[in-house]
């Protein structure tokens, strides 16, 4: 079972560069999420999507963009990388939006991004 | 919104003892809570969840307790094992968004 797959695992970017973090899930989940995790902190929601063609901002969307052209894929784009975007990024998915027993949010393994 | 915080950033436990990890939340409207385990270099893994209409839920070696009066939940791990060493997060959901606490790092001593 692949679950949620993120690439790349590690990346170093120079200030001002752009890149896309890829995320794909094979569980036919409607809902997908991007979180960032700073050292010693909990996860903060960047963007989420409730289905193909629909995305919305989370807590910390500035500096990021997303798209959802298919159910499976939810890429996260950094247009002009800044040192403040150095973080670990997690993609996640779930079957429904509202939490309930059995509706687990599944996380990818994470992408470590350093901006220098 | 929701603010979720953990009481202690670190917890050291003797192997075989029980572990208790605490978490507080601020939003009375939160009606769903999850505990996640995150091992080094990996994404969070679901451990157990509880809805606000319950005050206790048990899984395999884990129990979650919810006290809505004081907005507090805890995760109890029975007979802690070396494989339980990880960072544990509580998360609360009000509306669409899950809010995560900062995490408690649990270290199991042999």
Interface residues (C-beta under 8 A of the other chain):
Chain A: X4 X40 X41 X42 X43 X44 X45 X48 X58 X59 X90 X92 X97 X98 X99 X100 X101 X104 X105 X106 X107 X108 X109 X110
Chain B: X4 X9 X32 X34 X41 X42 X43 X44 X45 X46 X49 X51 X89 X91 X93 X96 X97 X98 X99 X100 X101 X102 X103
